[in-house]
Amino acid sequence: MRYSEIINTLKIVKDMIYKCVKDGQVVVDCTVGNGNDTILLARLVGKTGRVYGFDIQKKALDITKESLACENLDNDVRLIHDGHENIDLYIKEKVDFIIYNLGYLPKGNKNIKTNKDTTLKSLRKAINILNDNGIILITCYIGHEGGLEEKEEVERFLKSLDQKQFNVVKYDFINQINYPPILYGVEKSKTRRE
Ligand SMILES: C[S@@+](CC[C@H](N)C(=O)[O-])C[C@H]1O[C@@H](n2cnc3c(N)ncnc32)[C@H](O)[C@@H]1O
């Protein structure tokens, strides 16, 4: 099967990152893992921007630090060894873009995974630090234990957001087997100044 545009969630996420993330922005990777998104974000925000990255696995952060060094990316990347539910303890400024790739690290320990309670705690805080026209992308996986419950909590929360303040979109490959990931995108509207 060959498609060129609507290929998979990963491609949609990547396209959105390229479209939304700009030089000089402050952005957050809430699930660093192997650092693929962190590295792309670092490249796109450049020397004048800043990337915050969270992961509860130190190994993931170490791998990402090494990859950044290998690519000579000495941009302002702050890798934080803590859960994204504590995002407010580390980020004291407004941010333009936040990404979550939930679940467990592929080829890693499947027992170390995001869960509905901490994800929701984090999302509630993330919404508050988002700049006008800021974007949040959340990829949910439902094939593993706890994944469906997590996705349902995420969706329930996103559905409750006031449409005057946020636009929320859902991408779901509804004719695919094997539980394809589901992507949510959130954009905060520009605050009207009277
Ligand atoms: C699907 S992986 C992320 C993959 C990553 N985006 C990449 O490019 O490789 C999910 C990651 O979330 C991390 N994680 C689990 N719970 C977390 C939490 N509460 N806060 C931050 N990271 C968490 C896991 O350790 C794992 O590395």
The ligand as an ORCA input file, in Angstrom:
! r2SCAN-3c Opt
* xyz 0 1
  C       6.061      6.639     23.249
  S       7.463      7.094     24.200
  C       7.980      8.638     23.516
  C       8.729      8.515     22.210
  C       9.431      9.770     21.802
  N       8.523     10.812     21.372
  C      10.482      9.533     20.715
  O      10.587     10.340     19.788
  O      11.226      8.543     20.830
  C       6.753      7.562     25.756
  C       7.768      8.065     26.759
  O       7.045      8.657     27.846
  C       7.813      8.468     29.009
  N       6.959      8.710     30.180
  C       6.129      7.861     30.843
  N       5.497      8.502     31.827
  C       5.935      9.785     31.810
  C       5.630     10.943     32.586
  N       4.759     10.906     33.593
  N       6.281     12.092     32.273
  C       7.171     12.159     31.254
  N       7.478     11.093     30.486
  C       6.862      9.923     30.750
  C       8.360      7.068     28.877
  O       9.486      6.897     29.707
  C       8.676      6.996     27.379
  O      10.021      7.310     27.139
*
